[in-house]
Amino acid sequence: MGHTTVLIKTVATLHPCVQIGCALGFVIPPEIVTNDEDVDVIGFQLRLMLYSGAVVMTILFMLVLLRTLHYCASHHSSLSTRLSACCYI
């Protein structure tokens, strides 16, 4: 499977996720931050929304980072095994 095929499959898989993320981005904030006269209440709700979003994005970033490191380590070990196998006479 070539790089172009993998790229097309990845984009096709992620396209619905991006649409769902955009839809949730329009639906969730008005539900969390309500229209209130008190500025302190609005500030608390905004802070809650932004901090919870930051926690979720940090967790997702760590998962992607761990998966990438695992892939790189396994790719490196398989590459070194192949190189050591073909270099011995």
Secondary structure in CASP SS format (residue, H / E / C, confidence):
PFRMAT SS
TARGET T0000
AUTHOR 0000-0000-0000
METHOD secondary structure of the structure
MODEL  1
M C 1.00
G C 1.00
H H 1.00
T H 1.00
T H 1.00
V H 1.00
L H 1.00
I H 1.00
K H 1.00
T H 1.00
V H 1.00
A H 1.00
T H 1.00
L H 1.00
H H 1.00
P H 1.00
C H 1.00
V H 1.00
Q H 1.00
I H 1.00
G H 1.00
C H 1.00
A H 1.00
L H 1.00
G H 1.00
F H 1.00
V H 1.00
I H 1.00
P H 1.00
P H 1.00
E H 1.00
I H 1.00
V C 1.00
T C 1.00
N C 1.00
D C 1.00
E C 1.00
D C 1.00
V H 1.00
D H 1.00
V H 1.00
I H 1.00
G H 1.00
F H 1.00
Q H 1.00
L H 1.00
R H 1.00
L H 1.00
M H 1.00
L H 1.00
Y H 1.00
S H 1.00
G H 1.00
A H 1.00
V H 1.00
V H 1.00
M H 1.00
T H 1.00
I H 1.00
L H 1.00
F H 1.00
M H 1.00
L H 1.00
V H 1.00
L H 1.00
L H 1.00
R H 1.00
T H 1.00
L H 1.00
H H 1.00
Y H 1.00
C H 1.00
A H 1.00
S H 1.00
H H 1.00
H H 1.00
S H 1.00
S H 1.00
L H 1.00
S H 1.00
T H 1.00
R H 1.00
L H 1.00
S H 1.00
A H 1.00
C H 1.00
C H 1.00
Y C 1.00
I C 1.00
END
